[in-house]
Amino acid sequence: MTDAEKTPARKRAGQVALQDLETGDCRWPVGDPKRGPFGFCGCAQEPDSPYCADHRRLAFVQREVLPAKREAA
């Protein structure tokens, strides 16, 4: 059985209400709170992160290293 199959359907759908979040649930917001269904991802968090693996990759993007600016001579 895969981890996805072990996760309750309500969590896979990303519609976990704030009051239903449990310790270790992904806090990634899903939907628009002003326009309709809104909840949180609810999948298992990555260690030391409020997000699951997929949402952690979206949240923490490495900045491109830019070359140092040359000073005008």
N, CA, C and O atoms as a GROMACS GRO file, in nm:
protein
  292
    1MET      N    1   0.085  -0.118   0.000
    1MET     CA    2   0.000   0.000   0.000
    1MET      C    3   0.090   0.125   0.000
    1MET      O    4   0.182   0.134   0.080
    2THR      N    5   0.063   0.219  -0.089
    2THR     CA    6   0.143   0.341  -0.097
    2THR      C    7   0.101   0.440   0.012
    2THR      O    8  -0.005   0.425   0.073
    3ASP      N    9   0.186   0.542   0.036
    3ASP     CA   10   0.153   0.645   0.135
    3ASP      C   11   0.026   0.718   0.096
    3ASP      O   12  -0.055   0.754   0.182
    4ALA      N   13   0.007   0.741  -0.034
    4ALA     CA   14  -0.114   0.811  -0.080
    4ALA      C   15  -0.239   0.732  -0.046
    4ALA      O   16  -0.342   0.790  -0.012
    5GLU      N   17  -0.230   0.600  -0.055
    5GLU     CA   18  -0.346   0.516  -0.023
    5GLU      C   19  -0.374   0.515   0.127
    5GLU      O   20  -0.488   0.493   0.168
    6LYS      N   21  -0.271   0.537   0.208
    6LYS     CA   22  -0.288   0.540   0.353
    6LYS      C   23  -0.348   0.673   0.400
    6LYS      O   24  -0.406   0.680   0.508
    7THR      N   25  -0.333   0.778   0.318
    7THR     CA   26  -0.383   0.910   0.353
    7THR      C   27  -0.533   0.916   0.329
    7THR      O   28  -0.579   0.878   0.222
    8PRO      N   29  -0.610   0.963   0.428
    8PRO     CA   30  -0.755   0.973   0.408
    8PRO      C   31  -0.789   1.058   0.286
    8PRO      O   32  -0.718   1.154   0.256
    9ALA      N   33  -0.897   1.024   0.217
    9ALA     CA   34  -0.937   1.094   0.094
    9ALA      C   35  -0.955   1.243   0.118
    9ALA      O   36  -0.920   1.322   0.030
   10ARG      N   37  -1.008   1.283   0.232
   10ARG     CA   38  -1.029   1.427   0.258
   10ARG      C   39  -0.898   1.503   0.256
   10ARG      O   40  -0.895   1.620   0.218
   11LYS      N   41  -0.789   1.438   0.296
   11LYS     CA   42  -0.660   1.505   0.294
   11LYS      C   43  -0.600   1.506   0.154
   11LYS      O   44  -0.538   1.604   0.114
   12ARG      N   45  -0.620   1.398   0.078
   12ARG     CA   46  -0.567   1.396  -0.059
   12ARG      C   47  -0.635   1.503  -0.143
   12ARG      O   48  -0.574   1.556  -0.236
   13ALA      N   49  -0.759   1.534  -0.112
   13ALA     CA   50  -0.834   1.632  -0.190
   13ALA      C   51  -0.791   1.775  -0.159
   13ALA      O   52  -0.824   1.866  -0.235
   14GLY      N   53  -0.717   1.797  -0.050
   14GLY     CA   54  -0.671   1.931  -0.016
   14GLY      C   55  -0.780   2.021   0.035
   14GLY      O   56  -0.776   2.142   0.012
   15GLN      N   57  -0.876   1.967   0.103
   15GLN     CA   58  -0.986   2.048   0.155
   15GLN      C   59  -1.002   2.031   0.306
   15GLN      O   60  -1.114   2.021   0.355
   16VAL      N   61  -0.892   2.027   0.378
   16VAL     CA   62  -0.897   2.012   0.522
   16VAL      C   63  -0.922   2.150   0.583
   16VAL      O   64  -0.844   2.242   0.561
   17ALA      N   65  -1.028   2.162   0.659
   17ALA     CA   66  -1.062   2.290   0.723
   17ALA      C   67  -0.961   2.320   0.833
   17ALA      O   68  -0.901   2.229   0.890
   18LEU      N   69  -0.943   2.448   0.862
   18LEU     CA   70  -0.847   2.491   0.962
   18LEU      C   71  -0.868   2.417   1.094
   18LEU      O   72  -0.771   2.370   1.154
   19GLN      N   73  -0.991   2.407   1.139
   19GLN     CA   74  -1.019   2.343   1.267
   19GLN      C   75  -0.995   2.192   1.264
   19GLN      O   76  -0.989   2.128   1.369
   20ASP      N   77  -0.981   2.134   1.144
   20ASP     CA   78  -0.958   1.990   1.132
   20ASP      C   79  -0.811   1.953   1.112
   20ASP      O   80  -0.776   1.835   1.109
   21LEU      N   81  -0.724   2.054   1.096
   21LEU     CA   82  -0.582   2.024   1.080
   21LEU      C   83  -0.529   1.960   1.207
   21LEU      O   84  -0.563   1.999   1.318
   22GLU      N   85  -0.444   1.860   1.188
   22GLU     CA   86  -0.382   1.791   1.300
   22GLU      C   87  -0.232   1.818   1.298
   22GLU      O   88  -0.178   1.862   1.197
   23THR      N   89  -0.167   1.790   1.408
   23THR     CA   90  -0.022   1.803   1.413
   23THR      C   91   0.038   1.718   1.302
   23THR      O   92   0.002   1.601   1.286
   24GLY      N   93   0.128   1.777   1.227
   24GLY     CA   94   0.193   1.704   1.118
   24GLY      C   95   0.124   1.715   0.984
   24GLY      O   96   0.173   1.659   0.886
   25ASP      N   97   0.011   1.787   0.976
   25ASP     CA   98  -0.059   1.808   0.848
   25ASP      C   99   0.001   1.926   0.774
   25ASP      O  100   0.039   2.026   0.836
   26CYS      N  101   0.010   1.917   0.642
   26CYS     CA  102   0.059   2.025   0.558
   26CYS      C  103  -0.033   2.146   0.568
   26CYS      O  104  -0.155   2.134   0.559
   27ARG      N  105   0.027   2.263   0.587
   27ARG     CA  106  -0.048   2.388   0.604
   27ARG      C  107  -0.062   2.468   0.474
   27ARG      O  108  -0.096   2.586   0.479
   28TRP      N  109  -0.037   2.407   0.360
   28TRP     CA  110  -0.047   2.479   0.232
   28TRP      C  111  -0.193   2.512   0.204
   28TRP      O  112  -0.277   2.422   0.201
   29PRO      N  113  -0.225   2.641   0.184
   29PRO     CA  114  -0.365   2.678   0.155
   29PRO      C  115  -0.407   2.636   0.015
   29PRO      O  116  -0.329   2.645  -0.080
   30VAL      N  117  -0.531   2.590   0.004
   30VAL     CA  118  -0.585   2.543  -0.124
   30VAL      C  119  -0.718   2.614  -0.146
   30VAL      O  120  -0.809   2.602  -0.064
   31GLY      N  121  -0.730   2.686  -0.258
   31GLY     CA  122  -0.853   2.755  -0.290
   31GLY      C  123  -0.848   2.901  -0.249
   31GLY      O  124  -0.745   2.952  -0.206
   32ASP      N  125  -0.959   2.967  -0.263
   32ASP     CA  126  -0.972   3.110  -0.230
   32ASP      C  127  -1.076   3.125  -0.120
   32ASP      O  128  -1.192   3.090  -0.140
   33PRO      N  129  -1.036   3.176  -0.003
   33PRO     CA  130  -1.131   3.186   0.107
   33PRO      C  131  -1.248   3.280   0.079
   33PRO      O  132  -1.352   3.270   0.145
   34LYS      N  133  -1.234   3.369  -0.017
   34LYS     CA  134  -1.342   3.463  -0.049
   34LYS      C  135  -1.439   3.409  -0.152
   34LYS      O  136  -1.551   3.460  -0.165
   35ARG      N  137  -1.399   3.305  -0.228
   35ARG     CA  138  -1.481   3.261  -0.341
   35ARG      C  139  -1.524   3.116  -0.341
   35ARG      O  140  -1.570   3.068  -0.445
   36GLY      N  141  -1.512   3.047  -0.237
   36GLY     CA  142  -1.557   2.910  -0.248
   36GLY      C  143  -1.476   2.814  -0.169
   36GLY      O  144  -1.416   2.851  -0.068
   37PRO      N  145  -1.472   2.692  -0.212
   37PRO     CA  146  -1.408   2.594  -0.127
   37PRO      C  147  -1.266   2.637  -0.092
   37PRO      O  148  -1.187   2.673  -0.180
   38PHE      N  149  -1.236   2.632   0.034
   38PHE     CA  150  -1.103   2.668   0.084
   38PHE      C  151  -1.066   2.571   0.194
   38PHE      O  152  -1.149   2.533   0.276
   39GLY      N  153  -0.943   2.533   0.194
   39GLY     CA  154  -0.894   2.445   0.298
   39GLY      C  155  -0.743   2.441   0.293
   39GLY      O  156  -0.678   2.530   0.239
   40PHE      N  157  -0.690   2.336   0.349
   40PHE     CA  158  -0.546   2.318   0.351
   40PHE      C  159  -0.513   2.180   0.298
   40PHE      O  160  -0.597   2.089   0.302
   41CYS      N  161  -0.392   2.163   0.247
   41CYS     CA  162  -0.350   2.037   0.185
   41CYS      C  163  -0.375   1.920   0.280
   41CYS      O  164  -0.447   1.826   0.244
   42GLY      N  165  -0.317   1.924   0.398
   42GLY     CA  166  -0.341   1.819   0.496
   42GLY      C  167  -0.257   1.694   0.481
   42GLY      O  168  -0.266   1.605   0.566
   43CYS      N  169  -0.175   1.683   0.375
   43CYS     CA  170  -0.087   1.565   0.364
   43CYS      C  171   0.022   1.572   0.472
   43CYS      O  172   0.031   1.672   0.544
   44ALA      N  173   0.102   1.469   0.484
   44ALA     CA  174   0.205   1.464   0.587
   44ALA      C  175   0.314   1.568   0.562
   44ALA      O  176   0.364   1.581   0.451
   45GLN      N  177   0.348   1.643   0.667
   45GLN     CA  178   0.454   1.744   0.657
   45GLN      C  179   0.590   1.677   0.642
   45GLN      O  180   0.611   1.565   0.688
   46GLU      N  181   0.681   1.748   0.576
   46GLU     CA  182   0.821   1.709   0.571
   46GLU      C  183   0.885   1.748   0.705
   46GLU      O  184   0.836   1.841   0.770
   47PRO      N  185   0.990   1.681   0.746
   47PRO     CA  186   1.057   1.720   0.871
   47PRO      C  187   1.102   1.866   0.865
   47PRO      O  188   1.153   1.912   0.762
   48ASP      N  189   1.083   1.938   0.973
   48ASP     CA  190   1.124   2.079   0.986
   48ASP      C  191   1.058   2.170   0.883
   48ASP      O  192   1.118   2.269   0.841
   49SER      N  193   0.936   2.140   0.842
   49SER     CA  194   0.864   2.222   0.746
   49SER      C  195   0.715   2.219   0.777
   49SER      O  196   0.665   2.116   0.824
   50PRO      N  197   0.644   2.329   0.752
   50PRO     CA  198   0.499   2.326   0.769
   50PRO      C  199   0.427   2.263   0.650
   50PRO      O  200   0.304   2.250   0.651
   51TYR      N  201   0.504   2.224   0.546
   51TYR     CA  202   0.446   2.175   0.422
   51TYR      C  203   0.488   2.032   0.390
   51TYR      O  204   0.588   1.981   0.441
   52CYS      N  205   0.408   1.967   0.304
   52CYS     CA  206   0.444   1.835   0.250
   52CYS      C  207   0.558   1.854   0.148
   52CYS      O  208   0.595   1.966   0.116
   53ALA      N  209   0.611   1.743   0.098
   53ALA     CA  210   0.724   1.749   0.005
   53ALA      C  211   0.692   1.832  -0.120
   53ALA      O  212   0.774   1.914  -0.160
   54ASP      N  213   0.575   1.812  -0.180
   54ASP     CA  214   0.540   1.887  -0.302
   54ASP      C  215   0.530   2.037  -0.275
   54ASP      O  216   0.582   2.117  -0.353
   55HIS      N  217   0.464   2.075  -0.168
   55HIS     CA  218   0.444   2.216  -0.140
   55HIS      C  219   0.571   2.282  -0.085
   55HIS      O  220   0.591   2.402  -0.102
   56ARG      N  221   0.655   2.204  -0.020
   56ARG     CA  222   0.783   2.259   0.025
   56ARG      C  223   0.867   2.302  -0.095
   56ARG      O  224   0.932   2.406  -0.093
   57ARG      N  225   0.865   2.220  -0.202
   57ARG     CA  226   0.939   2.255  -0.324
   57ARG      C  227   0.886   2.384  -0.385
   57ARG      O  228   0.963   2.463  -0.439
   58LEU      N  229   0.756   2.407  -0.376
   58LEU     CA  230   0.698   2.530  -0.430
   58LEU      C  231   0.729   2.651  -0.342
   58LEU      O  232   0.750   2.762  -0.392
   59ALA      N  233   0.731   2.630  -0.212
   59ALA     CA  234   0.746   2.741  -0.118
   59ALA      C  235   0.890   2.791  -0.108
   59ALA      O  236   0.914   2.911  -0.092
   60PHE      N  237   0.984   2.700  -0.117
   60PHE     CA  238   1.123   2.737  -0.095
   60PHE      C  239   1.203   2.717  -0.222
   60PHE      O  240   1.267   2.614  -0.241
   61VAL      N  241   1.198   2.816  -0.310
   61VAL     CA  242   1.266   2.811  -0.439
   61VAL      C  243   1.404   2.875  -0.424
   61VAL      O  244   1.416   2.984  -0.368
   62GLN      N  245   1.505   2.808  -0.474
   62GLN     CA  246   1.640   2.863  -0.468
   62GLN      C  247   1.650   2.985  -0.559
   62GLN      O  248   1.607   2.982  -0.675
   63ARG      N  249   1.706   3.091  -0.506
   63ARG     CA  250   1.728   3.208  -0.591
   63ARG      C  251   1.844   3.180  -0.686
   63ARG      O  252   1.940   3.112  -0.652
   64GLU      N  253   1.832   3.236  -0.805
   64GLU     CA  254   1.939   3.222  -0.902
   64GLU      C  255   2.056   3.308  -0.856
   64GLU      O  256   2.036   3.424  -0.818
   65VAL      N  257   2.173   3.254  -0.859
   65VAL     CA  258   2.291   3.330  -0.818
   65VAL      C  259   2.329   3.422  -0.933
   65VAL      O  260   2.356   3.378  -1.045
   66LEU      N  261   2.331   3.551  -0.902
   66LEU     CA  262   2.363   3.650  -1.005
   66LEU      C  263   2.510   3.689  -0.996
   66LEU      O  264   2.565   3.694  -0.886
   67PRO      N  265   2.573   3.715  -1.109
   67PRO     CA  266   2.714   3.758  -1.105
   67PRO      C  267   2.724   3.892  -1.033
   67PRO      O  268   2.631   3.972  -1.037
   68ALA      N  269   2.836   3.915  -0.970
   68ALA     CA  270   2.859   4.042  -0.898
   68ALA      C  271   2.856   4.157  -0.997
   68ALA      O  272   2.906   4.145  -1.110
   69LYS      N  273   2.798   4.268  -0.955
   69LYS     CA  274   2.794   4.386  -1.042
   69LYS      C  275   2.933   4.447  -1.050
   69LYS      O  276   3.006   4.455  -0.951
   70ARG      N  277   2.967   4.490  -1.169
   70ARG     CA  278   3.096   4.557  -1.187
   70ARG      C  279   3.079   4.704  -1.154
   70ARG      O  280   2.979   4.768  -1.189
   71GLU      N  281   3.178   4.756  -1.086
   71GLU     CA  282   3.175   4.899  -1.057
   71GLU      C  283   3.222   4.976  -1.179
   71GLU      O  284   3.313   4.932  -1.250
   72ALA      N  285   3.160   5.090  -1.204
   72ALA     CA  286   3.199   5.173  -1.317
   72ALA      C  287   3.339   5.224  -1.296
   72ALA      O  288   3.372   5.271  -1.187
   73ALA      N  289   3.423   5.217  -1.400
   73ALA     CA  290   3.563   5.261  -1.387
   73ALA      C  291   3.577   5.408  -1.408
   73ALA      O  292   3.687   5.461  -1.400
   0.00000   0.00000   0.00000
